[in-house]
Amino acid sequence: MAGSNGRAKRHFFGGTGLYIALFLGVTALAVAGYWTLLPKNTTDKDAENVSSQVELPLEDETPQMPEAELPQEAAKPAEPVEEPPEDLTVMDEATGVEDTVPAMESETDAQPVAPRLVVAPLVGEEVAAFSVDELKYNETLGDWRTHDGIDIAAEVGTQVLAACSGVVTAVRDDDMMGTLVTIAHDDGYETTYANLRSSPGVGEGQYVSAGEVIGAVGSSSIAEFSMPAHLHFSVSKDGVPCDPAEFLN
């Protein structure tokens, strides 16, 4: 009996047992190769160590650039203030009474600019110049006074033209300057034509064009009666007398 058991065991290990041993060996090699090919994963403990070593910034801190300081403008020295000249009291030619004449502005002040289209009221010689800052002798009245316009020599009856376009604001007989016509223009200008014949050909409120006939030379001015026949032509800007010669040029 014992002899038969021994032969059976030798038969098992010699036949079937050999195949089982080979199968187990192959399986072990396959498992070992599989684990060899798998990537090595980081353990939880390793992850904790890594997170403890890396500190993330709490907020994005952007370096601040210092603000540039603008240079302060140096204080300008105070400019000297010129005192206005005193006004001059003179005799007015038109009224025969004393009047206060504004002092002349400095030469550096801006001069009034006349309207673009300007024509001469008539062609003739200038026999009396514009003068508001210097007294002139008046032969008719025998005294010294200002002259707010220019006198242009012309025969009685010579046509007088509007110097530039505008609206007639006055047609009247003045006690000193005789029959006159006043025309308002753009930019505050006014032109006055005096020593005219009575009954000019225009009326108040009428629009006239530059070069349009508005009357004729007469001898109606008492203040300039002793002078040769002429037109008294004056110009003002915002009520201030201007040199008509400069206005026409």
Stockholm file with secondary structure:
# STOCKHOLM 1.0

chainA/1-249         MAGSNGRAKRHFFGGTGLYIALFLGVTALAVAGYWTLLPKNTTDKDAENVSSQVELPLEDETPQMPEAELPQEAAKPAEPVEEPPEDLTVMDEATGVEDTVPAMESETDAQPVAPRLVVAPLVGEEVAAFSVDELKYNETLGDWRTHDGIDIAAEVGTQVLAACSGVVTAVRDDDMMGTLVTIAHDDGYETTYANLRSSPGVGEGQYVSAGEVIGAVGSSSIAEFSMPAHLHFSVSKDGVPCDPAEFLN
#=GR chainA/1-249 SS CHHHHHHHHHHHHHTHHHHHHHHHHHHHHHHHHHHHHSCCCCCHHHHHHHHHHCCCCSSCCCCCCCCCCCCCCCCCCCCCCCCCCCCEEEECTTTSSEEEECCCCCTTSCCCCCCSCCCCSSCCCEEECCEEEEEEEETTTTEEEEECEEEEECCTTCEEECSSCEEEEEEEEETTTEEEEEEECGGGEEEEEEEECSSCSCCTTCEECTTCEEEEBCCCCSTTTTSCSEEEEEEEETTEEECHHHHHC
#=GC SS_cons         CHHHHHHHHHHHHHTHHHHHHHHHHHHHHHHHHHHHHSCCCCCHHHHHHHHHHCCCCSSCCCCCCCCCCCCCCCCCCCCCCCCCCCCEEEECTTTSSEEEECCCCCTTSCCCCCCSCCCCSSCCCEEECCEEEEEEEETTTTEEEEECEEEEECCTTCEEECSSCEEEEEEEEETTTEEEEEEECGGGEEEEEEEECSSCSCCTTCEECTTCEEEEBCCCCSTTTTSCSEEEEEEEETTEEECHHHHHC
//
